[in-house]
């Protein structure tokens, strides 16, 4: 597969803190790559590096086939909205766009107004930015990111401060741009929205990439399940096995979680009723993207804690060995 962006063991250290720890991501041409992580996980640091706003402590990345430091003229094919949009307060929204167009050598006189209309700022085109609300600034930042119709756009929390209508507009804009060939690297803490547009995901926590998954792989990993509460749990389990269920787990509270054939809720209730066992509750649950991320983070933090305890215990044993040897 052709990767428009590929990072290789990127590290970023601030003092004693590792903001990025050997992060390697792979963004294919035409992807909407969703970067998922808590505040402080390293998302913005990664975006700043691949956006050319910061340097890595170690590691490298390749953008459109060229390594960092050799990118040259392809930098004009990269649009950015990272943290503050970086707008000129005393200029109008229209003037902000025209100034960027001039800096990129763009001579299309109609593009600025088209972009403002695209992000819902046409009526505020001649208003000075210092009078813009937070949401309007975000919209202008989006418009600035699309100046020159770049092939690759980096958006850090692009729907921050938007109302539901604005969020929907941004989503549709990204979909439209992707259909026309734009590749995206996007972070968002609203994971439900991200799941509506992303084609690939990178899960990051404490500077480490926990996992990369395509949309289809994630669908398979986010297992749906049936939650069953029956009058007699042991008998209910026997009946489930008799009608072909094998992938299930009995929880501490007696609930039975069934991870296969989730469309067969009717068969389950009928089979239980036939044997005189009442169904107290039966529902389908679908694991959300946020649930899956929290599970990944929990496993990662548990593994880290186990490793720390192992190292501490190893240190105690070694210290004991040294005391024995010194006698």
Secondary structure in CASP SS format (residue, H / E / C, confidence):
PFRMAT SS
TARGET T0000
AUTHOR 0000-0000-0000
METHOD secondary structure of the structure
MODEL  1
X C 1.00
X C 1.00
X E 1.00
X E 1.00
X E 1.00
X E 1.00
X E 1.00
X E 1.00
X E 1.00
X E 1.00
X E 1.00
X E 1.00
X E 1.00
X E 1.00
X C 1.00
X C 1.00
X E 1.00
X E 1.00
X E 1.00
X E 1.00
X E 1.00
X E 1.00
X E 1.00
X C 1.00
X C 1.00
X E 1.00
X E 1.00
X E 1.00
X C 1.00
X C 1.00
X C 1.00
X E 1.00
X E 1.00
X E 1.00
X E 1.00
X E 1.00
X C 1.00
X C 1.00
X C 1.00
X C 1.00
X C 1.00
X C 1.00
X H 1.00
X H 1.00
X H 1.00
X H 1.00
X H 1.00
X H 1.00
X H 1.00
X H 1.00
X C 1.00
X C 1.00
X C 1.00
X C 1.00
X C 1.00
X C 1.00
X C 1.00
X E 1.00
X E 1.00
X E 1.00
X E 1.00
X E 1.00
X E 1.00
X C 1.00
X C 1.00
X E 1.00
X E 1.00
X C 1.00
X C 1.00
X C 1.00
X C 1.00
X H 1.00
X H 1.00
X H 1.00
X H 1.00
X H 1.00
X H 1.00
X E 1.00
X E 1.00
X E 1.00
X E 1.00
X C 1.00
X C 1.00
X C 1.00
X C 1.00
X C 1.00
X C 1.00
X C 1.00
X C 1.00
X C 1.00
X C 1.00
X E 1.00
X H 1.00
X H 1.00
X H 1.00
X H 1.00
X H 1.00
X H 1.00
X H 1.00
X H 1.00
X H 1.00
X H 1.00
X H 1.00
X C 1.00
X C 1.00
X C 1.00
X C 1.00
X C 1.00
X C 1.00
X C 1.00
X H 1.00
X H 1.00
X H 1.00
X H 1.00
X H 1.00
X H 1.00
X H 1.00
X H 1.00
X C 1.00
X C 1.00
X C 1.00
X H 1.00
X H 1.00
X H 1.00
X C 1.00
X C 1.00
X C 1.00
X E 1.00
X H 1.00
X H 1.00
X H 1.00
X C 1.00
X C 1.00
X H 1.00
X H 1.00
X H 1.00
X H 1.00
X H 1.00
X H 1.00
X H 1.00
X H 1.00
X H 1.00
X H 1.00
X H 1.00
X H 1.00
X C 1.00
X C 1.00
X C 1.00
X C 1.00
X C 1.00
X C 1.00
X E 1.00
X E 1.00
X E 1.00
X E 1.00
X E 1.00
X C 1.00
X C 1.00
X C 1.00
X C 1.00
X C 1.00
X C 1.00
X C 1.00
X H 1.00
X H 1.00
X H 1.00
X H 1.00
X H 1.00
X H 1.00
X H 1.00
X H 1.00
X H 1.00
X H 1.00
X H 1.00
X H 1.00
X H 1.00
X H 1.00
X H 1.00
X H 1.00
X C 1.00
X C 1.00
X C 1.00
X E 1.00
X E 1.00
X E 1.00
X E 1.00
X E 1.00
X C 1.00
X C 1.00
X C 1.00
X H 1.00
X H 1.00
X H 1.00
X H 1.00
X C 1.00
X C 1.00
X C 1.00
X C 1.00
X C 1.00
X E 1.00
X E 1.00
X E 1.00
X E 1.00
X E 1.00
X E 1.00
X C 1.00
X C 1.00
X E 1.00
X E 1.00
X E 1.00
X E 1.00
X E 1.00
X E 1.00
X E 1.00
X H 1.00
X H 1.00
X H 1.00
X H 1.00
X H 1.00
X H 1.00
X H 1.00
X C 1.00
X C 1.00
X E 1.00
X E 1.00
X E 1.00
X E 1.00
X E 1.00
X E 1.00
X E 1.00
X C 1.00
X C 1.00
X H 1.00
X H 1.00
X H 1.00
X H 1.00
X H 1.00
X H 1.00
X H 1.00
X H 1.00
X H 1.00
X H 1.00
X C 1.00
X C 1.00
X C 1.00
X C 1.00
X C 1.00
X E 1.00
X E 1.00
X E 1.00
X C 1.00
X C 1.00
X C 1.00
X C 1.00
X C 1.00
X E 1.00
X E 1.00
X E 1.00
X C 1.00
X C 1.00
X C 1.00
X C 1.00
X C 1.00
X C 1.00
X H 1.00
X H 1.00
X H 1.00
X H 1.00
X H 1.00
X H 1.00
X H 1.00
X H 1.00
X H 1.00
X H 1.00
X C 1.00
X C 1.00
X C 1.00
X C 1.00
X E 1.00
X E 1.00
X E 1.00
X E 1.00
X E 1.00
X E 1.00
X E 1.00
X E 1.00
X C 1.00
X C 1.00
X H 1.00
X H 1.00
X H 1.00
X H 1.00
X H 1.00
X H 1.00
X H 1.00
X H 1.00
X H 1.00
X H 1.00
X H 1.00
X H 1.00
X H 1.00
X H 1.00
X H 1.00
X H 1.00
X H 1.00
X H 1.00
X H 1.00
X H 1.00
X H 1.00
X H 1.00
X H 1.00
X H 1.00
X H 1.00
X H 1.00
X H 1.00
X H 1.00
X H 1.00
X H 1.00
X H 1.00
X H 1.00
X H 1.00
X H 1.00
X H 1.00
X H 1.00
X H 1.00
X H 1.00
X C 1.00
END
